[in-house]
């Protein structure tokens, strides 16, 4: 089976060549048939299955052919349990759409990671940089990021995923409601940053895609677990009325800081929160643990949101 790839500077592990046989090459016609608003194909009801390997779980998802070397050029603690990686991408042919993920290949680690991108396509275009935010677990790739990864560590990346927002200049304007749970914020933050870029371009150039309003609902146990919260507040201030957010906390035990207080609700995201956004030109993007997705999907069904307007990605 033909498999086109750009091999990286270090010796690509045998697992990369084995993995290439798992995924058929996508012809250009298949790629072109992907719509601007693409979503995961899932069963009509979401059921948790046995825990599968990332490559197995995503075997039917779209994947790019390019595998690029990347060098770690920044590491910060986004929270007590989440590290944010900044990666310099070597290949000029490496691209992604806001909301997609990467296969994460680590030299000497046989298990391939799968992490949603949390930066915008615009950052990659401008600076050649991609960012990931990875929560600590015992899973080998996440464990390596938290315990062994250092500045200048080299890895390899390949983009995949059918969950993204990629409007084109001629598309009709839409409104978005983004609903995130826990680290499920990652692909939705990428989408939010992309929307900010679209707004900025439209304001500066007066042309391009005209974006509608965006509302983010983001739920976590407590405010200390809300990733990117200051970045999100910054986007709200930069685009007042165009980008808004409501943080929800379900187990807050400490005082909420003054800066966040106006934007925080204690309790879960409810039907009452969502029903005010129902309209024929609104798209709904959800990412979080499977039980949360199932619950929110049911709420949306209850308030009459058409199924073809709801897109979701399971966070595992």
PyMOL commands that set and color helices and strands:
alter all, ss='L'
color gray80, all
select helices_A, chain A and resi 14-20+28-32+54-57+121-127+140-147+182-205+223-225+229-238+258-261+271-275+290-302+307-309
alter helices_A, ss='H'
color red, helices_A
select strands_A, chain A and resi 37-38+68-77+82-89+101-106+113-116+129-135+154-160+164-165+175-181+214-220+243-249+264-266+282-289+310-315
alter strands_A, ss='S'
color yellow, strands_A
deselect
rebuild
show_as cartoon
